[in-house]
Every structure is written in structure tokens, then in C-alpha cells.
Amino acid sequence: MATAILSSNSMIMKYKTGTNEKGDDIFSSQRFSNVNLDLSDDDFYEVGQALENLMATDAVYIRKQQDYLVESI
């Protein structure tokens, strides 16, 4: 039988950085690695909101990416 073990959390924030000559939006993203594994989803979102307040532009989204190790037990 196999089991999955949470090995890392990352926060990815996507935000608008401007527009091109055609008027299309240009986006960038920033990854914050090594986010505490025990952080609740509410706390994760609050941290993202706090980081967004430090930015010059609003975030398009805040994504939580989790990586797991799958092992046989």
C-alpha cells in the first residue's frame, strides 16, 4: 500500500505588470517557497493578502502548491 506525505508548500502570486502595445495585459508571478507545512488555508491566504499589500499592484490570484512524496508502507 502506498501513502502520500506532504513534503513542501509554496505560494505563487500572479500579478499584472502592465500592458503591451496592443493593449493586452502583461503578467508576472512570484514564488515563495518553504511555506510552513502546518499553515491553515485561512492563514495561508492572510499571508498572501499581507504580501499583496506590499506590492505596487493587486494580485490576480494567490495559488497554493503542495508537493508530496509517495512511499510504500
Phi and psi in degrees as a GROMACS rama.xvg file:
@    title "Ramachandran Plot"
@    xaxis  label "Phi"
@    yaxis  label "Psi"
@TYPE xy
-105.967  152.765  ALA-2
-137.036  147.598  THR-3
-103.297  132.715  ALA-4
-119.05  123.507  ILE-5
-61.6172  123.662  LEU-6
-112.473  -24.4787  SER-7
-161.733  150.96  SER-8
-120.211  141.501  ASN-9
-134.805  150.339  SER-10
-111.634  130.339  MET-11
-120.495  122.79  ILE-12
-112.684  126.59  MET-13
-105.6  137.412  LYS-14
-147.422  156.104  TYR-15
-83.083  132.062  LYS-16
-109.462  -6.92791  THR-17
155.333  -160.881  GLY-18
-133.374  153.028  THR-19
-90.2259  -175.707  ASN-20
-65.3632  -20.4312  GLU-21
-87.1899  -7.80451  LYS-22
91.6885  4.44494  GLY-23
-77.4486  144.274  ASP-24
-67.5404  143.618  ASP-25
-111.703  131.619  ILE-26
-119.478  152.248  PHE-27
-132.54  166.202  SER-28
-139.769  156.651  SER-29
-131.37  131.905  GLN-30
-105.38  133.651  ARG-31
-114.777  109.775  PHE-32
-91.8303  169.902  SER-33
60.9243  37.612  ASN-34
-71.4332  139.075  VAL-35
-49.3909  130.37  ASN-36
-67.9104  -24.2387  LEU-37
-90.9364  1.40473  ASP-38
-68.2357  128.12  LEU-39
-69.9692  162.649  SER-40
-61.5989  -38.2317  ASP-41
-63.6085  -44.7962  ASP-42
-66.0088  -38.9595  ASP-43
-58.0323  -46.8609  PHE-44
-64.7176  -40.2806  TYR-45
-62.2198  -40.0009  GLU-46
-63.4433  -43.2119  VAL-47
-60.1479  -41.6581  GLY-48
-63.6409  -41.3836  GLN-49
-63.6151  -42.246  ALA-50
-64.7709  -39.1459  LEU-51
-60.7823  -37.6961  GLU-52
-64.6516  -21.6975  ASN-53
-85.7948  -12.0629  LEU-54
-88.2221  158.374  MET-55
-80.0058  -10.4894  ALA-56
-137.49  160.521  THR-57
-77.7521  147.154  ASP-58
-75.3153  141.112  ALA-59
-77.2364  -42.3964  VAL-60
-156.619  160.652  TYR-61
-119.847  119.681  ILE-62
-112.647  138.411  ARG-63
-103.931  120.755  LYS-64
-113.396  125.667  GLN-65
-117.3  138.353  GLN-66
-114.035  139.676  ASP-67
-124.381  148.414  TYR-68
-99.6437  131.74  LEU-69
-106.52  123.826  VAL-70
-129.956  154.279  GLU-71
-87.2435  135.761  SER-72
